[in-house]
Amino acid sequence: MSMRGATAKAAAAVALIAAGVVGAKAAITLNNAVTGEVLNLEEAGPEGKDTEAFKTFIETGRNIYNGKADCLAKGEQTYLAMCSGCHGQKAEGKLGPGLNDSYWTYPQGATDKGFFEIIFGGASGQMGPMYGAMNVDDMLLTMAWVRHLYKDKPEDAGEWLTDELKASFKPYDGKTPTPKPGANAPETCKVE
């Protein structure tokens, strides 16, 4: 078997394993932002894979936490612990690039699927894979927090800012406090 054939066979096996992690409904393929290789979701633990948000994400590539005020505090908590050292308290950028505007070092970051790929599999420079430090649901919550911080024009946001979200979109002003989860917040969005 040629090297190309062996590589294709290995990639297909990884894709099947990744699909098996989340069940038969997996409709998207996740790829490493730098190498393009298929990401292996088995590398992450089982935590967070049973949530409605992750199941929806792996089927559609859409993050249902975007725009959910009840989930912002949990996303902020995870972001501050895991991401702010490099990307700044409000995703303005420090050692790593800013995340709160329309410019993406990796253009796929303008989509939920691409943003997840960057977080899960890492990027160039000092950004390593985060699947060992955050569960997949926490990644989605963190993504929603970062999207909440977006400060540029809605037409430049990318696919993540759906028509539904545009209806209530206001650029982040840097001053508005993070809403706390309400009594009816999903369990995955509650903070300690």
C-alpha positions in Angstrom: 0.0 0.0 0.0 1.3 3.4 -0.9 2.0 6.1 1.7 -0.9 8.2 0.3 -3.2 5.2 0.6 -2.1 4.5 4.2 -2.6 8.1 5.1 -6.1 8.2 3.6 -7.0 4.9 5.3 -5.8 6.3 8.7 -7.8 9.5 8.2 -10.9 7.6 7.4 -10.4 5.4 10.5 -10.0 8.5 12.7 -13.1 10.1 11.2 -15.1 6.9 12.0 -13.8 6.9 15.5 -14.7 10.6 16.0 -18.2 9.9 14.6 -18.6 7.0 17.0 -17.9 9.3 19.9 -21.0 11.3 19.4 -23.2 8.8 17.7 -24.6 8.3 14.2 -25.8 11.9 13.9 -22.3 13.4 13.5 -22.6 15.4 10.3 -19.5 17.6 10.4 -15.9 16.7 10.2 -13.5 18.7 12.4 -10.0 19.4 11.1 -6.8 20.8 12.7 -6.5 24.5 12.0 -2.8 24.2 11.1 -2.4 20.8 9.4 -5.9 20.1 8.1 -5.8 16.6 9.7 -9.1 15.2 11.0 -9.4 15.9 14.7 -9.9 12.9 17.0 -12.6 13.6 19.5 -11.5 10.5 21.5 -8.5 12.6 22.7 -10.9 14.6 24.9 -12.6 12.9 27.8 -16.3 12.1 27.8 -17.2 15.1 29.9 -19.4 17.6 28.0 -20.1 15.3 25.1 -23.6 14.4 26.4 -24.9 18.0 26.4 -27.6 19.3 24.0 -25.2 22.0 22.9 -22.4 19.6 21.9 -24.8 17.2 20.2 -26.3 20.1 18.2 -22.8 21.4 17.4 -21.4 18.1 16.1 -24.5 17.6 14.0 -24.8 21.2 12.6 -21.6 23.1 13.4 -23.7 25.7 15.2 -23.1 26.8 18.8 -26.5 27.1 20.5 -24.9 29.0 23.4 -24.3 32.1 21.2 -26.7 34.8 22.4 -27.8 33.0 25.6 -27.3 35.5 28.4 -27.8 32.7 31.0 -24.6 31.0 29.7 -22.3 34.0 29.5 -21.1 33.9 33.1 -19.9 30.2 32.8 -18.2 31.0 29.5 -16.5 34.0 31.1 -15.4 31.9 34.1 -13.7 29.4 31.8 -12.3 32.0 29.5 -10.7 33.9 32.3 -9.1 30.8 33.7 -7.9 29.3 30.5 -7.6 32.0 27.8 -7.2 35.5 29.2 -3.5 35.1 30.0 -2.7 35.1 26.2 -5.8 36.8 24.7 -6.6 39.4 27.3 -9.4 39.9 29.8 -11.9 41.0 27.1 -10.3 39.1 24.2 -8.5 42.3 23.1 -5.2 40.4 22.5 -1.9 40.2 24.4 0.6 37.4 23.6 -2.1 35.8 21.4 -4.3 37.7 18.9 -7.4 39.6 19.8 -10.6 37.6 19.4 -13.2 40.3 19.8 -13.1 41.8 16.3 -13.6 40.7 12.7 -9.9 39.8 12.0 -9.0 36.1 12.4 -5.4 34.8 12.1 -7.2 31.6 10.9 -10.2 32.8 8.8 -12.2 29.7 9.8 -12.5 31.3 13.2 -15.4 33.4 11.8 -17.5 30.2 12.0 -18.4 28.2 15.1 -16.9 25.0 13.5 -13.6 26.8 12.7 -13.4 28.4 16.2 -14.0 25.1 17.8 -11.3 23.5 15.6 -8.8 26.1 16.7 -9.5 25.7 20.4 -9.7 21.9 20.3 -6.7 21.2 18.1 -4.6 24.3 18.8 -2.9 26.7 16.5 0.6 27.8 15.6 2.8 29.6 18.1 2.0 29.0 21.8 -1.6 27.9 21.3 -1.6 24.2 22.1 -4.6 21.9 21.9 -7.1 22.6 24.7 -8.9 19.2 24.8 -6.8 18.2 27.8 -7.6 21.3 29.8 -11.3 22.0 28.9 -14.1 19.7 28.1 -16.0 20.1 24.7 -19.0 21.8 26.3 -16.8 24.3 28.1 -15.2 25.1 24.7 -18.6 26.0 23.4 -19.4 28.1 26.4 -16.1 29.9 26.1 -16.7 30.5 22.4 -20.1 32.1 23.2 -18.4 34.4 25.7 -15.9 35.5 23.1 -18.6 36.0 20.5 -20.5 38.2 23.2 -17.4 40.5 23.2 -17.5 41.2 19.5 -17.1 44.9 18.9 -17.1 45.3 15.1 -19.8 45.7 12.5 -22.3 42.8 12.3 -21.8 42.4 8.6 -18.1 41.7 9.2 -18.7 39.1 12.0 -18.9 35.9 10.0 -21.3 33.0 9.9 -21.6 32.7 13.6 -23.7 35.9 13.8 -26.9 34.5 12.4 -29.8 36.6 11.3 -31.6 35.7 14.5 -28.6 37.0 16.6 -28.2 40.1 14.4 -31.8 41.2 15.4 -30.6 41.9 18.9 -26.9 42.5 18.3 -25.1 45.4 19.9 -21.3 45.7 19.7 -19.7 45.1 23.1 -19.0 48.3 24.8 -16.4 47.1 27.3 -18.5 48.2 30.3 -21.6 46.1 30.5 -21.3 43.5 33.3 -21.8 39.9 32.6 -25.3 38.7 33.4 -25.6 35.9 35.9 -27.5 32.7 35.1 -31.2 32.9 35.9 -33.2 30.4 37.9 -34.1 28.6 34.7 -30.6 28.5 33.2 -29.5 25.2 31.8 -27.5 23.1 34.3 -24.4 23.4 32.1 -24.6 27.2 32.4 -24.7 27.5 36.2 -21.7 28.9 38.0 -20.3 28.0 41.4 
